[in-house]
Amino acid sequence: MRRGTADRGFVLSFPPFTGAVKWLVAINLAVYLLRLLLEATGLAPLAAAITGVLQLVPVDVLHGKIWQLATYAFVHAGFLHFLFNMLALWMFGAQVEQTWGTRRFLHLYAYGVLGAALFTVALSYAGALNLSPVIPTVGASGGIYAVLIAFGMSFPESEIMMLLPPVSIKAKYFVWLLIVLALISSLQGGGNVAYVAHLGGLISGFLYVRFVHQRGRRPATSAGRYAGRGLSDRAWAPPPAPRQPNFFARLRNSYYLWKRRRAARKFEVYMRRHDRRVFFDEHGNYIPSEEPPKKQNGENKGGWVN
């Protein structure tokens, strides 16, 4: 990943472990190490039982195991599966979290996980793409693909340095590449990769960004202590236009302004009766006189102070 700055050009930069990303990685790591430890100590049946409880099996979901719609995202099939998912979650998720905030990031991730699970269950029972309700699905790819499309939509001009081939590509093109690959892979089928879950995560992430996040979106900021530590250029937005007061607020303000002007006129009349002239503007604000007031006999006080 590369981030451009006005004074340093392009530099390599890595994100911090933000709060939600840190906890998600920790939970996935704990589940992976627990299964690995059980298998290494001769308790492989127990490890398989834990996997059977957590993994997503559409037929089990329809028989009451609805927790599998979320828990499958914390189980991974092997080390490389776990490693690349967690790297993607860190590299892209931290940038989204520090810009959106932890709450909205977790909402996005949950949308991706649940959306991918429901998409998989629905297509498996529809018999589409050679899916079967008894085939299990594991991995956090649904939530991660939702994060990827959110990253591409939030930072479209950011450049991503790919590994194979080693070229840089803008995030908006990278997201389209993911969509095309997931769609083609889902239509072709085969292998043991849940491409349907990838596609479901992409669709869920797009719907969240388009119809949920943008409705209540605030201008992006430096996100506190994570400022300047992201992967790419931040999406700086202009300050919001000041909100116009409603009818009752304008009516109240007009009443207060009328009272202020009325009090100013009364004060002018009062001071003229005492041979002093003071002036107020159209808003009832006192205008200091350029000439110092004439002192009366025995009077030591200075001029008026506003």
Buried (B, 14 or more C-beta within 10 A) or exposed (E): BBBEEEEEEEEEBEBBBBBBBBEBBEEBBEBBEEBEEBBEEEBEEBBEEBBBEBBBBBBBBEEEBEEBBBBBBBBBBEEEBBEBBBEBBBBBBBBBBBBBBBEBBBBBBBBBBBBBBBBBBBBBBEEEBEBEBEBBBBBBBBBBBBBBBBBBBBBBEBBBEEEEEEEEBBBBEBBBEBBEEBBEBBEEEEEEBBBBBBBBBBBBBBBBBEEBBEEEEEEBBBBEEBEEBBBBBBBEEEEEEEEEEEEEEEEEEEEEEEEEBEEBEEBBEEBEEEEEEBEBEEEBEBEEEEEEBEEEEEEEEEEEEE
